Amino acid sequence: GSTYSSKVFRVTFLTLAASLTVPLLGVTVLLDCPIDPQPISLKEPPLLTGVLEPNIKLRKAERLWENQLVGPESIVNIGDVLFTGTADGKIIKIEDGEIQTVARIGHGPCGTREDEPTCGRPLGIRVGPNNTLFVADAYYGLYEVNPGTGETKMLVSTKTLIEGQKLSFVNDLTVTRDGRKIYFTDSSSKWQRRDYLFLIMEGTDDGRLLEYDTVTKEVKVLMVGLRFPNGVQLSPAEDFVLVQETTMARIRRYYVSGLMKGGADMFVENMPGLPDNIRLSSSGGYWVAMSAVRPNPGFSLLDFLSEKPWIKRMIFKLLSQETVTKFVPKYSLVVELSETGSYRRSFHDPNGVTVAYVSEAHEHNGYLYLGSFRSPFICRLNLQHV
């Protein structure tokens, strides 16, 4: 009797499951998918051992100006005055603890995904030789901002096609000491900043590294075919530019002078996370902020999905980017690289207790200032105490 009833149960259960699954699959097939993901092959993530051994050093950081600014992505200083760009389209300065708006490139309203292209989103920010600010706005392009008067001057507009391709996601920039050349990234000609998750998940390879000459006003394309080129940094000798290729968890190197000029190679491959911005460290190396981590040992969702475009399609047919973002584990990681690209040290905050998301680590006067494209504060870590 019991085998008969278990058989009935099994048949009933399978019938019920099938009756639910088939329409769901049918609906999923009919639903549009916003992305056309390509399989990407990543190597197994490096083991988090040795210099990369997890710690809680980032938890020693203090949160500054909490809830007084939103998404301070990139940070620079002129003297002890800090400057950053925020998610509400502003370029702000922080002097003696006071926050003031210096300039805006876009205009309000701000706050929603729909507003972002008109509101503007200042990302990379740098100081030029005359103490003016060079700003990469994701939607508007490259600007020079006078921090004293707030006057903004457009250098490269996203409305201009560069070698037949539009700039959809201007991201970061690095400037020569004489202020003549600006090297900058355009993360994609297809996706905008507000769709950065689509860009990562699709594996789109239409990102570029470009050069703007402030004297001739010319823009040149230096590298093409990059998958989400993000942070950029000139070497201390200004002979090469490092470009973080976020989707591929690696750093490429492009030579801008010397015998190798015009050539490119790999600087660091297969990193323990997805690199966002890169900045100089006082030791002659580089600070790299990770926007997400690839835990090993552990489960890396990104690596799991990388060669399974059909799962990505299903996910984005059913869920919004905002929902998917909630599944990305909060884990903050900053690594310091030597001048040759080996790991010097790493600062972690597992579960993002103090530092939730790091987009940049900017060193100034013995402190590491941590920018975040999502948090409502700047964190400051005393390097003497770690």
N, C-alpha and C positions, 0 to 999 in steps of 0.2 A: 504493500500500500504506500509505504513512504517513498519508494523509488518512483512510483507512478506520480505522486503529488510533487516530488522534486522535479520530475520531468515537466509536469504541467507548469510549475513555477518558472522553470528555465525557459520554456517556450513562450509563456506569457511575458516574462521579463524581456526576452530577446525581441518579441514582437513589439512590445511597448518601446524599447530602446530604438528599434529600427524605425518605428512610426514617428519618433521624435527626431532622430538623426537625419533621415532622408529629407524632410522638408527644410531642416536647418542647413544641411549641405546645399540643397537647392537654392535657398535664399542667399547663402554665402556665395555661391557661384554667380548668381544674378547681381549681387551687390558690386558696385564699382570699388576698385582699390585705387587710392590716390597715388600709390607708388608702383614702380615696375622694378622690383628688387633683382639685383644681380648676385650670383653666388660669389663670395669673397673668401679667399683662403688665407687664414691667419695661422701662424705657428702656435703650438701650445704655449700659453702664457708662461713667462719666467717664474720660477719658484720664488715665493716671498721669503727668502732666507738671506743670511749674511747681512749686507748693508740694507737690503730691502725688508728685513725682518719686521713684522708689524710691531708698532709701539703706540704709545698714546701721547707723543710729544706735542702734537698740535693742540691737545686739550689745555696746554699751558698758555695758549694764546688768550688775549683779552678781547672782548667785543667792544668796539668803540662806536659811538653815535648810533646806538641801536634804535631802530624804527624811525630814524631821522633821514635816511636815504634808502633808495630802493635799487638793488642790483648794481653796486659799484664794480663794474667789470675789470677795469684797468686803472692803475694808479701811478701818478708821477709826483715828483716834488720839485719846487723851486725854492731853495733854502729849506726852511721848515714848513713851508706852505704846501699842503697836499692838493692835488687836483684829480678828479675822477669824472667819468661819464656815467649817467644813471638811466634806469629803464624808463623814466618819464621824459627822456629826450634832453636832459639838461647836462651841461658841463658845469661842475660845481667846484668851489675851492673851500678848503677847510683851513682856517687860520686862527691860531689860539683857541682851538676848539669850536669856533663859530663856523657854521655852514652858510655859504652864500652862493647864489646862482651867478655864474660868470656869463654864460651864453646859452642859446638854444639854436640848433640848426633847423629843426622842424617846427611844427606848431601843434597846439592842442586841438582837440581833446586827446588825452593819453590814458592808458590803463588797460585797454582790451587788445586782443590779438588783431582785431580789425583796424584799430587806431595806429598800430605800430609803424606802418609805412609812411604815414604823414607826420606822426609824432617824431619819428626819427629814433635811432638807437646808437649813441656814441659808444664804440667798443674800444679798440686800441687807442692809446693816447701817449704822446711823446713830447719831450721838450726840445725845441730847436736851439741853435747857437745864440739867437737873440732873445732867448727866454720867451719865445712865443710857443703856443701849444700846437702840435700837429695832431689832428683827430681823424680817425676813420669812423665815419658814420655808416652803419650797415645799409641804410636805404638811400642816403644822399651822396655819399662819396668821401673824398679827402678834403679836409678843410684846415686852414690855419686860423687860429684864434688868438687874439691879443688878450692875455689874462687881466691886463689893467683896464682896458676900455670895454672889453666884451665884444669888440668888433670881429666879425667872422668873414673869412675870404675863401671862396671856393677854389680849390686847385684842380680837382678831377671830379666831374659830375657823373653820376650813374646813368644820366640820360645819354651820355656819349658812348657809342659803340667803340670798343677797343679791338682792333683787328677782327671786326665783323661780329663780335660777341658782346652781349650786354653784361654789365656788372650788376649782379643781383644781390650780392651778399659781401660787401666790403668789410673786412674783418680786423686785421691788425696791420701795423706798420712799424718800420724801424728806419732811423734817419742817420745819415753820415754826420760826423762831427762838424763838418763845414756847412751842413744844412743843404748841400746841393742836391743829393740824391735821396729819394724816399722809396724804400722797397715795401710793397704792400701785397696783401693777399685778397683775392676775391674767391670766397669759398665755393661758389657755384654760379653758373649763369642761368640755372633753372630754378633753384630753390632760394627763398628769402630766409632771413634770420629766424623769423617766427616759425619756419618749417624745418629747423635744424635737425629734428629727429627723423623726418622724412629723408633728409640728405644722408644721414648716417645709415639708416635702415635700407635705403635703396642702393647705397654704395656708389652713388653718382660720381663719375670721374671727370667732371668738367671744371674743376677748380684751377686757378692760375696764380703764379707769382708774377708781379709786375713791378716796373721801375718807373718812377716819375722824376724827371729832371726839372728842378725848380727854376733853372735859368732858361733852358730852351722850351720849357712847358710841354715836352714830349713824353708820351707814355709808351713804354716798350713792354712786350710780353717776354718774360724770361723762362718760365716753365709752364707747361700745360699738362692736362691729363692727371691732375692731382685729385685725390679723394678727400674732400674737406680740408684743404689747407687752412690753417688757423693761425696760431701765433708765429711771429717772425722776429729774428734777432740777428743783427750784424755781429760778427766776431770782434773782439777787442782790437785786432789789427786791421779790421775792415776789409779783409780779403775774401770773406765768404759770408753768406746769409744762411741761417738755419731756418727751416720751414717745418712746422709741426703738421704732420698729415694725420689728422684725428682719427678718421675711420680705420686707417691701417695701423694705428698704435705705433707710429714710427716718426723719426725726424730725418728729413732730407737736407742735403747741403748743396748750395749753389755758389760757385766761385765767381766773384765780381771783379777780381783783379789778380794779377800775377800770371804765372805760366798756365794755370788751370782755367783761366778766365773763360766763362761761357760753359764750362763743364759742370756736371753734377754727380754726386754720389750719395751713399747712405751714411748718415752720421750715427744714428742709433736705431736698431731694429727691434721689433717685438717687445714693446715696453709693457710694464705691469698695469698700465691704464691707458685711457684715451687722452693724449696730451692736448691742453688748451693753449695757454700763453707761455712764452719763454722769455726770460729776462736774465741780464748779466748778474753773476754773483761776485762778491768782493774778492773771492779767491781766484778769479780769472776763469771760472767755469760758468755754469748756467743753472738757473732755477726753473724747473718745469712743474707747472700745476696740472693735475690730472682731473678731468671733468667727470670721469667714471673709472672704476677699478676693475681689473680682470683678475679676480682672486685665484691663486693656485698655491696650495691646495684650496679647493672650494669649487663653486659652480659659477661660471661666467656666462650670463645670459647672452651677452653679445657674441661670444665665441660659439655658443650653442646654435644661435640663429644664423651665423655668418654664411654657412653653406646650405641653408634651408629656406630658399626664397618663398616656397609655398606656405610655410608657417607664417612668415612675415606678412604675406598677402592676406591670410586669414585674420591675423591680429588687426591689421589696419583697415580691413573691411568692417570689423565689428567694433573697434575701439578708437577713441580720439587720441591725439598725441598727448594731451594732458593726462589721460588715464594711463597710457603706457608709461609715461614718465614716472608715475607713482610706483611702478614695479622695479625701477632702477634702484639698487641698494644705495643708501646714503653711506658713503665711505670717502673720507677726504684724504688725499695723498699729495704731498709735495716732495719732489726729489731734487737733489743737487747733483749735477753732472760735472765732471772734470772738463778741462779744455779739449780732451780727446773723446769725450762722450761716455766715459765709464761712470758708474754710480759712486758718488762720494758718500752721501747719506740720504736718509729718507725720514720724513715726519708724517705720522699717520694720525687720523682720528677715526677709528672704526665706528660705524653707526652715526658718524657726523654729529657727535654730542655737542661740541663747542663750535666747530667749524663745519657748516653743513655742506656747502659746495664751494670748491676753490676754482677760480678761473685764472688767477694770476698771483705770483709771489714776487713782490717788489721790495728789494733790499734798500734800506736807507738808515745810516747812522746806527748800525748794530741791531736794527729791528727788521723783521720781515713783515711787510704789510700785505695782507691777503685779500685780494679782490674776489667778488663773487657775483656771477650774473643773476643769481636768484635770491641771495640773502639781503635782509634790510640793515646790514651793518658792514663795517670793515673790521677784520681781525688783525691784531698786532702781536707778533711773537718776538720775545727778547732772545736773540741768538746766543747770548752769553749763558742763558739758563737752560739750554737744551744740549 
